[in-house]
Amino acid sequence: MRPPTASLFLGNAGTAIRFLTAAAALVDGSVVIDGDAHMRKRPIGPLVTALRSLGIDVTAETGYPPVMIHGNGGFDTGRALIDGGLSSQYVSALLMAAAAGRGPVDIVLTGDKIGARGYIDLTLAAMAGFGARVEQPGPSIWRVTPTGYCATDFVIEPDASAATYLWAAEALTGGAIDLGVRAADFTQPDARAYTLIAQFPHLPAVIDGSQMQDAVPTLAVLAAFNETPVRFTGISNLRVKECDRVAASPKDYRGSLPGSAARRATISLSLPTRA
């Protein structure tokens, strides 16, 4: 791939910046990837560190965008250690780019913690659909063969994160909305929220949002109308989304909920205690 003639400005699109940072390593030349003021507060250091371990000349001086990548046309054979604690997108970015490299690449997850691991399964399924081959010698190791990709017909299911809004609307109103696909047929992690929404107004006392992060704001709205209090855990990654959703959600909900719900809405979003 040839380098662009100007830097790539991606606004506050975190997924795009992470995926393109890894893809830019396949370019024969220099690429600068940047975003808006909030994007410059969203970490990309773990991905930069992993790319460096594969011999890629990449810098992000602050650990956040902008990112400068000096690519040489692809990855060579190597082993990359990646911390996916903040986002599974770091892992997905490496996986997708590695298939277009020059030699096999091992991608190894450091530690057991990873945000929304189900999205890695979606990444692997999509890669396989386009002809890539990935082996998994262990639960946190992926060995990517440099197969490249081939054109194919690929079915893309509706967005489960957006579907949670309509599922919640059904629960709150007692109505029915036909999305054209059953909740059970979704493969995206956020679709797990459907089983919780179906329990409304008897949601669990504690909801772990670590593996369905984008569904947490929807569930928090329902929690304001639930018959008993609900506490959300495993949501520290929401701090580094398009906005700080942990801070924004309670404020926005209390300002928009009907009077009776607003008076009794105490939304508890729990973060881990720092040592």
Steps between C-alpha positions, in 0.01 A plus 500: 500500500612855428513766773238778503603851400361647824438389857185298565257686728243265649321722750393299804480163323694275737440177309620653173815647654599173665436286192668744262806537726573129453403504132734794438794270584430335162561829318837559337555846643387733778148547629375740767168415667332758721164588652315773681570632849318214675662236281834635620396389849424139396791259558677329212828417677442121530455469124805715430712284731382181330575636153850599607563144616435393139766739373264777392627857540202661674476780753229660711694734724228541761358147479200651322444618142649643285687189385786499249560171315799446273402182320718281282228313316405237758577297811776244512474183707481591867331478836298790640395535861184707534315636803130483415378616840378835366362376171471183293540726197877500550499122450260512206714765331811281521317186389356659187823669393719196573317290241634737234859478624804318362531222756312328785430718802419387854279739696510436873266657752669617819284415802149357505310827494362619168215735421217344297685185396203394287606755240820305442285201407314723254834616357620144449173400334518792259865430420421135428217610274749693288750217483731565796629215714555540874588225746457526876764294685371628834213708638701822470723426199415544132730386219422688178610357165581761230226388263377842397130542423272411211172654386184325615134555578467564873180550698516781756242473776324806644670698776420338835604809698234704320251215536521529879324839479200343328496197730494739797221703339296180473559421866408850619185534290378143485501530122653292224760607241595273210874537432497237227739277696453308824710599799627141522641524147740785581864405546615836641584523873254782568212268404549334839318800642174360361481233770532773763251732332251212489514489882383862539368626742689239701855566383781337704639696792846498338573508126851435370537714189855398407398281207211714369633849556296691244179358643565646846341843430182327377488275806560799726189670358295189578654487847348839579156342454584166663323390817828463691840675483759384246878534525722475191854361524781424254451827315828688543551487121202731460729778617688489168211481255381787278439680828539405865178298515539428872480872574258593223236233542361583848501873423317459170249251636397715793450794267280311256300250707136573592455658841417193706779292349749784532422538869575135574779442247825423676728358234799322650789443260783331686867525405789291634698653785850608399782379718 
